[in-house]
Amino acid sequence: MQKEKEIQQLVDSLEGYLHQKVKVDLHYSDLSKIFKRMRRLDEERFSEYIKRMPTHILGDILETFNERMLKESLQILSLKKMIGTIKKMDSDDATDLMQDIEELDEELAASILAGLDNKEQEEIQRLKGYEEDEAGAYMQIEFFAANHNETVRQTIENLRKLKYSEELENVSSVFILGDYNNLVATVQLEDMLLFDFDKSFKEIISKRPEKYKPRYVNDKEDIEKVVMDFKEYDLQVVPVIDSDNYLVGRITADDIYDLLQEMATEQIYNMAGVDEEAEGEKRAIDISRKRGKWQFLNMCTAFFSASVIARYQTTIEMLPALAVLMPIVASMGGNTGNQALTVMVRQMAMGDVDDTNWDQSFFREIIVAILNGLIFATLVGLGSYVWFKNTKISLVMSFAIFMNFTIAGLCGTLIPLLLKKMKTDPAVGSSILLTMITDALGFLIFLGLANLFIF
């Protein structure tokens, strides 16, 4: 009964959107959530409504789907509908979707591309030609530009026509081109409204050239640097030029926000040993298989830690209190290491730590680990003495905690740095490596010291 009620609510929302009965249009992200829920509850209704979605928003919805949902949708939608959908999308989004389709079905992707006009085909092929880490791969070819000899009035009229025909959206600035179509200035629309409409941009810009000097990126520039520029200078849009200084596109803030979210999500999943695409799977067996490889690695590291304990089995049998205290050493060391690891990975992702200044963060984390190690070694040592009334156990516990805190801080900082040096994502498997080191060394130090000083 509850399931049917929820399905009906989803149907009402979709019908309201399709017939414009809702007071406020649903955003494509809202529609995406509806479709994801509908697919879980009623696949037949999902198929019905995905086919009924208008082409101007269908592409945005499909872009939010994981690989499995996109594949199912492509089997449902007609070739004509997909061609119409790609035509309605901005060049960068159309290219992204086409690449996703190509990975699933090369023949279908080729058929869709053949259904586009020559200009659209050329735009998609051009954007596909960029490497994944290049700025050009994330730019839109659609932008608003004016020649520096144009008057402000002419430019405003051109903008009005483009907006009315819905050929351009999200315009916040106009890129001013010189006699050779080279980029010479960037003017915000809010500034343009204050200009003398009968003067040319050349006249206006010449009076304050520094104010309108364009901040741009090269199409071959590393996208991570572009992300840092958006963050540092609070940009909304940046023009993209080629090696000849010709304007070839623009990158907008929404594309950067999407990229940041993707990067953050990927790192969070990688640190946990989880595959992002796998988490979108419907069947538990598929998710289980993808997670299993990391669980297998974790199992191997757990056996390694267990082998350390087994080496001191006789020592533990002679003094059972050691078995009670062992988890405290491993747990506190692991938590310290994870704190350092998380901070370092985030700083590297945000560009705050690189090859030139990594040592500052490294030494800061070591100092923090040592200070906390001293504090908690004292607290744990006192707690152990109150519990077992054994001075030797208390001292061994204190020293083990201090050593494990220091090692954990060291490893939590070094592991992501070393992985980056090895051209590997710093987040991938870091937590598993860290756990193995802090557990194994924590047990080794604690039991080794107990064996040496207590017996």
C-alpha positions, 0 to 999 in steps of 0.5 A, a space after each residue: 500500500 505504501 509502495 503504491 502511494 509513493 509511486 502515485 506521488 512520483 507519477 503526479 510530479 512527472 505529470 505535473 511537470 509534463 503538463 505544466 501544472 506545477 507552480 514552479 518548474 522542477 529542476 532537472 536534478 529534481 526530476 533525476 531523483 524522481 526517476 531514480 526512485 521510480 526505477 526502483 519501485 516500478 520499472 514499467 513506469 520508469 520506461 514510460 515517463 523517460 520516453 515522454 520527457 522533452 528533449 530540452 531537459 532529457 539530456 541533463 537528466 541522463 547525465 545524472 544517471 549512473 552507467 547501468 541506468 543510462 544503459 537501460 534508458 538508451 535501450 528504451 529511447 528511440 534514435 530520433 529522440 536521442 538525436 533531438 536530445 543531443 541537439 538541445 544540449 550545450 556543446 560540453 554537456 553533449 560531448 560528455 553524454 556522447 562519450 558516455 554513450 560511446 562507452 556503452 554502445 559504439 554503434 548507437 553513438 555513431 548513429 546519433 553523431 550521424 544524425 547531427 548536422 556538420 557543425 554539431 558533429 565538428 563541435 563534438 569531435 573537437 571537444 572529444 579531442 582534448 585529454 581528460 585533464 585539459 581545460 578544453 575538455 570542459 569548455 563550452 563552444 557557445 559564448 557571447 563575443 563582440 568586436 571592439 569596433 562595435 558599439 555597446 548598443 549593437 552588442 546589446 541588440 545582438 544579445 537580445 536576439 540570442 537570448 530570445 532565440 534561446 541560442 545562448 544562456 548563462 551569459 554574465 559577460 561579453 568577450 571583446 575581440 580585436 581585429 584578428 578575432 583575438 581576445 582583448 578584453 572581458 566586460 561584465 554585463 552589469 558594467 556594460 549597462 553603465 556605458 555610453 551606448 553609442 560608443 565603441 568598446 575600443 573607445 571605452 576600454 582604452 580609458 581603463 585597459 587594466 580594468 577590462 584586461 581578460 583573465 583567461 586560460 589556455 585550452 591545453 592548460 591543466 584543469 586542476 589549475 583552472 579549478 584553483 583559479 576559480 576558487 582563488 579569484 571567485 570567478 563565474 566564467 573564464 574565456 578559453 583561448 588556443 595557442 594563437 590567442 583565438 577565443 575558442 570557448 568558455 568555462 563556467 562556474 557550474 562546470 567547475 562545481 560539478 567537477 569539484 563534486 566529482 573529484 570529492 566524491 571519487 576521493 571519498 569513495 576511493 579512501 573507503 575502497 568503494 567504486 562510485 559506479 558500483 554503488 549505483 548498481 541495483 543488484 546487491 550481488 554487483 555491489 558486493 563483487 565490486 567491493 569484494 576486491 578491497 575487502 580481500 586486500 583488507 583481509 590480507 592486511 588483517 591476517 598480517 596484523 594477526 600474525 604479529 599477535 600470534 608471535 606474542 601469544 605466550 606473552 598474552 597468555 601469561 598476562 591476559 591484561 595485555 589482550 584487554 589493552 591491545 585494541 586501545 593502542 590500535 584504535 587510537 593510532 588508527 584514528 590519529 593516522 586517519 585524521 592526518 590522512 584525511 587532512 593531507 588528501 583534502 589539501 592536495 585535492 584543493 591545491 594547497 599542498 604540492 611539491 613545493 610546500 609539502 614539507 610544511 604540512 608534513 612537519 605540522 602533522 608530525 608535531 600535532 601527532 607528537 603533542 597528542 601522543 604525549 597527552 593521551 599517553 599520559 591519560 591512557 597510562 594513568 587509566 591503565 594503572 587505575 585499572 590494573 594497579 601495575 606500574 610496568 603495564 602502565 608505562 608500557 601502555 604509555 610508551 606504546 600509545 606515544 610511539 603509535 601516535 607518532 608513527 600514525 601521524 607520519 604514515 597518514 601524511 606520507 602515504 598520500 604524498 608517496 602515492 602521488 609521486 607514484 602517479 597514483 590517486 592519493 586516496 586510493 587504498 590509503 586507509 587500508 595501507 594506513 590501517 595495516 601499518 598502525 595495527 601491525 606496528 601498534 601491536 608489535 610495539 606494545 607486545 614487544 615492550 611488554 615482553 621485554 620489560 614486564 617478564 
